Amino acid sequence: MMDSKRKIVLITGGGRGLGRSMALRLAQGGRDLILTYHSRRDEAESTAAEARALGAQVAVLPLDVGDSRRFVEFAAEVRVLLADLWQRQHFDALVNNAGVGLHAPFVDTTESQFDELFRIHLKAPYFLTQALLPQLADGGRILNISSGLARFSLPGSSAYAVMKGGVEVLSRYLARELGARGISVNTLAPGAIATDFGNGLVRDNPAVNQFVAAQTALGRVGLPEDIGPVVAALLADDSHWITGQRIEASGGMFL
């Protein structure tokens, strides 16, 4: 018999990198999970298995956030999943985390690259959130993932940062428009994190890693394990009064 009091969090791109860190920390804190993946089902299932070992009920669903035509169908799948697995109609929090990186100078960025980032990083949080709203509980949470690059500027990140800047504006509007339902909406902006994101640029390029560490107050690049606890804190029951805010977790980059 499921514990009907356990909160359910849906994380897009929840199988790897930052999404994995979020999922495991939330599971440790007593949350159940719906994790989406695009192509690496094996990684999503591995994360799900680890979360189940921590006591969470976990479901894994495929989703290409770059294809908005499927969002209504995906929302219907979530509705059926909630009824079948949890005997509930609603989940409690949505984390719009899925994304891809691009490192290219402004003069070399192509229209197709720009459009891909737009579909994944800005159009997806907008219309996926819209499609899932009927299944999001009143009093629930939305957390949109941005980037420190929306505050400071580094060459090669213009298109990516533009999308993340749009996400931060979206969060403020959602906080205002969904406040009547008691839904709080915030933006979390990680700094540079050592993952395979952007072809592992921060993790695998020693010069980039050293540069980032030198510009960070805490003296190192971020790790995925730095982000999961922040997500858990922002989604905690006693953090509901925080809404419409941008929270940066970057170790103090470019202060």
C-alpha positions as CSV (number, residue, x, y, z in Angstrom):
1,M,0.0,0.0,0.0
2,M,1.4,3.4,-1.0
3,D,2.0,6.1,1.5
4,S,-0.5,8.7,0.2
5,K,1.3,11.4,2.2
6,R,4.6,11.1,0.2
7,K,5.1,13.9,-2.2
8,I,5.7,13.1,-5.9
9,V,8.3,15.1,-7.9
10,L,8.5,14.9,-11.7
11,I,12.0,15.7,-13.0
12,T,12.7,16.0,-16.7
13,G,16.2,14.6,-17.6
14,G,16.2,13.0,-14.2
15,G,18.4,10.0,-14.9
16,R,21.9,11.6,-15.2
17,G,24.0,14.5,-14.2
18,L,22.2,17.1,-12.1
19,G,18.9,15.3,-12.5
20,R,20.4,12.2,-10.9
21,S,21.7,14.2,-8.0
22,M,18.3,15.9,-7.5
23,A,16.5,12.5,-7.7
24,L,18.6,10.8,-5.1
25,R,18.6,13.7,-2.7
26,L,14.8,13.9,-3.0
27,A,14.4,10.2,-2.5
28,Q,16.6,10.4,0.6
29,G,14.2,13.1,1.9
30,G,11.1,10.9,1.4
31,R,9.9,12.0,-2.0
32,D,8.6,9.7,-4.7
33,L,9.7,10.4,-8.3
34,I,8.8,10.4,-11.9
35,L,11.9,10.6,-14.0
36,T,12.1,11.3,-17.7
37,Y,14.8,10.5,-20.1
38,H,15.4,11.1,-23.8
39,S,17.8,8.4,-25.1
40,R,19.6,6.9,-22.1
41,R,17.0,4.7,-20.5
42,D,19.8,2.6,-18.9
43,E,21.0,5.6,-16.9
44,A,17.4,6.6,-15.9
45,E,16.7,3.0,-14.7
46,S,20.0,3.0,-12.8
47,T,19.1,6.2,-11.0
48,A,15.6,4.8,-10.3
49,A,17.0,1.7,-8.8
50,E,19.2,3.8,-6.5
51,A,16.3,5.9,-5.5
52,R,14.1,2.8,-4.8
53,A,16.9,1.5,-2.5
54,L,16.4,4.7,-0.5
55,G,12.7,4.0,-0.1
56,A,11.2,5.9,-2.9
57,Q,8.5,4.8,-5.4
58,V,9.9,5.7,-8.8
59,A,8.5,5.6,-12.4
60,V,10.6,6.2,-15.5
61,L,9.1,7.7,-18.7
62,P,10.6,8.6,-22.1
63,L,10.3,12.2,-23.2
64,D,11.9,14.3,-25.8
65,V,11.4,17.8,-24.5
66,G,12.5,19.2,-27.9
67,D,9.3,17.8,-29.4
68,S,6.4,19.9,-28.0
69,R,3.9,18.0,-30.2
70,R,4.0,15.1,-27.7
71,F,3.4,17.1,-24.5
72,V,-0.3,16.6,-24.3
73,E,0.2,12.8,-24.9
74,F,2.9,12.8,-22.2
75,A,0.6,14.6,-19.7
76,A,-2.0,11.9,-20.4
77,E,0.6,9.2,-19.7
78,V,1.4,10.9,-16.4
79,R,-2.3,11.0,-15.4
80,V,-2.6,7.2,-16.0
81,L,0.7,6.6,-14.2
82,L,-0.5,8.5,-11.1
83,A,-3.7,6.6,-11.0
84,D,-2.1,3.2,-11.5
85,L,1.0,3.5,-9.4
86,W,0.0,5.9,-6.7
87,Q,-3.9,5.9,-6.8
88,R,-3.7,9.7,-7.0
89,Q,-4.7,12.3,-9.5
90,H,-1.9,14.8,-8.9
91,F,1.8,15.1,-8.4
92,D,3.4,17.8,-6.2
93,A,6.4,19.3,-7.9
94,L,7.8,19.8,-11.4
95,V,11.5,20.3,-12.0
96,N,12.2,21.5,-15.6
97,N,15.7,20.2,-15.8
98,A,16.3,18.5,-19.1
99,G,18.7,20.3,-21.4
100,V,21.7,20.2,-23.8
101,G,24.8,22.4,-24.0
102,L,26.3,24.4,-26.8
103,H,29.7,26.1,-26.8
104,A,30.0,28.2,-29.9
105,P,31.0,31.9,-30.6
106,F,28.2,34.2,-31.5
107,V,29.5,34.6,-35.1
108,D,29.5,30.8,-35.6
109,T,26.2,29.9,-34.0
110,T,23.8,28.6,-36.6
111,E,20.1,29.1,-36.8
112,S,19.5,25.3,-36.4
113,Q,21.6,25.3,-33.2
114,F,19.7,28.3,-31.9
115,D,16.4,26.7,-32.7
116,E,17.3,23.5,-31.0
117,L,18.2,25.3,-27.8
118,F,15.0,27.3,-28.0
119,R,12.9,24.1,-28.3
120,I,14.6,22.4,-25.4
121,H,15.4,25.2,-23.0
122,L,12.6,27.7,-23.4
123,K,9.7,26.3,-25.4
124,A,9.7,23.0,-23.4
125,P,9.4,24.6,-19.9
126,Y,6.7,26.9,-21.2
127,F,4.5,24.3,-22.9
128,L,5.3,21.2,-20.9
129,T,4.4,23.1,-17.8
130,Q,1.2,24.2,-19.4
131,A,0.3,20.6,-20.4
132,L,1.0,19.3,-16.9
133,L,-0.8,21.9,-14.9
134,P,-4.0,19.9,-14.5
135,Q,-2.0,17.1,-12.9
136,L,0.0,19.5,-10.6
137,A,-1.5,19.8,-7.2
138,D,-2.7,23.1,-5.8
139,G,-0.1,24.3,-3.4
140,G,2.6,22.5,-5.5
141,R,5.9,23.7,-6.8
142,I,7.6,24.4,-10.1
143,L,11.4,24.8,-10.3
144,N,13.0,25.9,-13.5
145,I,16.7,25.3,-14.0
146,S,18.6,28.2,-15.4
147,S,22.4,28.9,-15.4
148,G,24.9,31.3,-13.9
149,L,25.5,32.3,-17.5
150,A,22.2,34.3,-17.4
151,R,23.9,36.6,-14.9
152,F,27.5,36.7,-16.1
153,S,28.9,36.4,-19.6
154,L,31.5,34.0,-21.0
155,P,32.4,33.8,-24.7
156,G,30.7,30.9,-26.5
157,S,27.5,30.8,-24.5
158,S,25.3,33.5,-26.0
159,A,22.6,31.3,-27.4
160,Y,22.4,29.1,-24.3
161,A,22.4,32.0,-22.0
162,V,19.6,33.8,-24.0
163,M,17.3,30.8,-23.4
164,K,18.1,30.6,-19.7
165,G,17.4,34.4,-19.4
166,G,14.0,33.7,-20.9
167,V,13.5,30.9,-18.4
168,E,14.1,33.3,-15.5
169,V,11.5,35.7,-16.8
170,L,9.1,32.8,-17.3
171,S,9.4,31.8,-13.7
172,R,8.4,35.2,-12.5
173,Y,5.3,35.2,-14.7
174,L,4.3,31.7,-13.6
175,A,4.8,32.7,-10.0
176,R,2.4,35.6,-10.5
177,E,-0.2,33.8,-12.6
178,L,-0.3,30.5,-10.6
179,G,-0.1,32.1,-7.2
180,A,-3.9,31.9,-6.9
181,R,-3.6,28.1,-6.8
182,G,-0.9,28.3,-4.1
183,I,1.8,27.1,-6.5
184,S,5.2,28.6,-5.9
185,V,7.6,28.9,-8.8
186,N,11.3,29.6,-8.7
187,T,14.5,29.5,-10.8
188,L,17.6,27.6,-9.7
189,A,20.8,28.8,-11.5
190,P,23.7,26.4,-11.1
191,G,27.2,27.6,-11.9
192,A,29.7,25.6,-13.8
193,I,29.4,21.9,-12.9
194,A,31.7,19.1,-13.7
195,T,29.5,16.7,-15.7
196,D,29.3,15.5,-19.3
197,F,27.1,18.5,-20.1
198,G,28.4,20.4,-23.1
199,N,30.6,17.5,-24.1
200,G,32.2,17.6,-20.6
201,L,33.8,21.0,-21.2
202,V,34.1,21.9,-17.5
203,R,34.9,18.4,-16.3
204,D,37.4,17.3,-18.9
205,N,39.2,20.5,-20.1
206,P,41.9,21.3,-17.4
207,A,42.2,24.9,-18.5
208,V,38.5,25.5,-18.3
209,N,38.3,23.8,-15.0
210,Q,41.2,25.8,-13.5
211,F,39.7,29.1,-14.9
212,V,36.3,28.4,-13.3
213,A,37.9,27.4,-10.0
214,A,39.9,30.6,-10.0
215,Q,36.7,32.7,-10.4
216,T,34.8,30.9,-7.7
217,A,34.8,32.1,-4.1
218,L,34.8,28.6,-2.8
219,G,37.8,27.7,-5.0
220,R,36.6,24.9,-7.1
221,V,34.1,24.0,-9.9
222,G,30.7,22.6,-8.9
223,L,29.8,19.0,-8.6
224,P,26.4,17.4,-9.3
225,E,26.2,16.6,-5.6
226,D,26.2,20.3,-4.8
227,I,22.9,20.8,-6.6
228,G,20.7,18.0,-5.3
229,P,20.6,19.4,-1.8
230,V,19.6,22.9,-3.0
231,V,16.7,21.4,-5.0
232,A,15.6,19.4,-2.0
233,A,15.7,22.6,0.1
234,L,13.7,24.6,-2.4
235,L,11.1,21.9,-2.6
236,A,10.9,21.3,1.1
237,D,7.5,21.9,2.8
238,D,8.7,24.8,4.8
239,S,10.1,26.7,1.8
240,H,6.7,27.3,0.2
241,W,6.8,31.1,0.9
242,I,9.7,31.5,-1.5
243,T,8.3,32.2,-4.9
244,G,9.3,34.2,-8.0
245,Q,12.9,34.1,-7.0
246,R,16.2,33.3,-8.8
247,I,18.5,31.3,-6.6
248,E,22.1,30.8,-7.8
249,A,24.1,27.9,-6.6
250,S,27.5,28.5,-8.1
251,G,30.0,28.6,-5.1
252,G,30.2,32.3,-5.6
253,M,31.2,32.7,-9.3
254,F,32.2,36.2,-10.4
255,L,31.2,37.9,-7.2
